[in-house]
Amino acid sequence: MRTALFRLYEDRDIAEMFSYPPRDDIDQPEFIVTLLRQVEVELANGKTTPQACKEAEITAQTYYRWRKEYGGLKLDQAKRLKELERENAKLKRLVAELSLEKQILKDVAEGNF
């Protein structure tokens, strides 16, 4: 026997039932900047930081970390920052792989294998 709650939501997608996006989307810069703005509005309205964070359903620690990284950025700037961070990580991996290959070739050429 189905409950009334189940019948109410059976035709809806699970992600639509929650006010926040799936966990994968929470770390998206657009979501973070929007949440930071929401908390800032609450702070301007006289709420304390813990109260504003609780309403935004994040911890104060997360708020301060995100504010340090994204504070003052616009949506497009935050998005570009994340793109550059991903590209930088990719380039670092590439440099590490090439350095390792170079060291292996050097060891083989010297006969130290």
C-alpha positions as CSV (number, residue, x, y, z in Angstrom):
1,M,0.0,0.0,0.0
2,R,1.5,3.3,-1.1
3,T,1.6,6.2,1.4
4,A,0.1,9.6,0.6
5,L,3.6,11.1,0.5
6,F,4.8,8.5,-2.0
7,R,1.8,9.2,-4.2
8,L,2.4,12.9,-4.0
9,Y,6.0,12.6,-5.3
10,E,5.9,9.5,-7.5
11,D,5.8,11.4,-10.7
12,R,8.5,13.9,-9.8
13,D,12.2,13.5,-10.3
14,I,14.0,13.0,-6.9
15,A,16.2,16.0,-7.5
16,E,13.2,18.3,-7.9
17,M,12.0,17.5,-4.4
18,F,14.9,19.2,-2.7
19,S,15.7,22.9,-2.6
20,Y,19.4,22.3,-3.3
21,P,20.9,20.7,-6.3
22,P,22.5,17.2,-6.2
23,R,25.8,17.1,-4.3
24,D,27.8,17.3,-7.5
25,D,26.3,20.7,-8.3
26,I,26.9,22.1,-4.8
27,D,30.6,22.7,-5.6
28,Q,29.7,24.6,-8.8
29,P,30.8,28.2,-8.6
30,E,27.4,29.6,-9.6
31,F,25.8,27.8,-6.7
32,I,28.4,28.9,-4.3
33,V,28.3,32.6,-5.3
34,T,24.5,32.6,-5.1
35,L,24.7,31.1,-1.6
36,L,27.3,33.6,-0.5
37,R,25.0,36.4,-1.7
38,Q,22.1,34.9,0.2
39,V,24.1,34.8,3.4
40,E,25.3,38.3,2.9
41,V,21.8,39.6,2.5
42,E,20.8,37.8,5.8
43,L,23.8,39.3,7.5
44,A,22.8,42.8,6.3
45,N,19.3,42.2,7.7
46,G,20.8,41.8,11.1
47,K,21.2,38.1,11.5
48,T,24.3,36.5,13.0
49,T,26.6,34.5,10.8
50,P,25.6,31.2,12.4
51,Q,21.9,32.0,11.9
52,A,22.4,33.0,8.2
53,C,24.5,29.9,7.6
54,K,21.9,27.7,9.2
55,E,19.2,29.1,6.9
56,A,21.4,28.5,3.9
57,E,22.0,25.0,5.2
58,I,25.8,25.3,5.3
59,T,28.2,25.4,8.2
60,A,29.9,28.6,9.2
61,Q,33.2,27.0,8.3
62,T,32.1,26.3,4.8
63,Y,30.8,29.9,4.5
64,Y,34.1,31.4,5.6
65,R,36.1,29.0,3.3
66,W,33.9,29.9,0.3
67,R,34.0,33.6,1.2
68,K,37.8,33.5,1.2
69,E,37.9,31.8,-2.2
70,Y,34.9,33.4,-3.9
71,G,34.2,36.6,-2.0
72,G,33.6,39.6,-4.2
73,L,33.5,37.5,-7.4
74,K,30.7,37.7,-9.9
75,L,29.2,34.5,-11.4
76,D,31.3,34.6,-14.6
77,Q,34.5,35.3,-12.7
78,A,33.9,32.4,-10.3
79,K,33.2,30.1,-13.2
80,R,36.4,31.2,-15.0
81,L,38.3,30.7,-11.7
82,K,37.2,27.1,-11.5
83,E,38.0,26.5,-15.2
84,L,41.5,27.9,-14.7
85,E,42.0,25.7,-11.6
86,R,41.0,22.6,-13.5
87,E,43.4,23.5,-16.4
88,N,46.2,24.2,-13.9
89,A,45.7,20.8,-12.3
90,K,45.8,19.1,-15.7
91,L,49.0,20.9,-16.6
92,K,50.6,20.0,-13.3
93,R,49.8,16.3,-13.9
94,L,51.2,16.6,-17.4
95,V,54.5,18.2,-16.1
96,A,54.8,15.5,-13.5
97,E,54.3,12.7,-16.0
98,L,56.9,14.2,-18.4
99,S,59.4,14.7,-15.6
100,L,59.0,11.1,-14.6
101,E,59.5,9.9,-18.2
102,K,62.5,12.1,-18.6
103,Q,64.0,10.7,-15.4
104,I,63.3,7.1,-16.6
105,L,65.0,7.8,-19.9
106,K,67.9,9.3,-18.1
107,D,68.3,6.3,-15.8
108,V,68.1,3.9,-18.8
109,A,70.7,5.9,-20.8
110,E,73.1,5.8,-17.8
111,G,72.4,2.1,-17.2
112,N,70.9,2.6,-13.8
113,F,67.8,0.5,-14.2
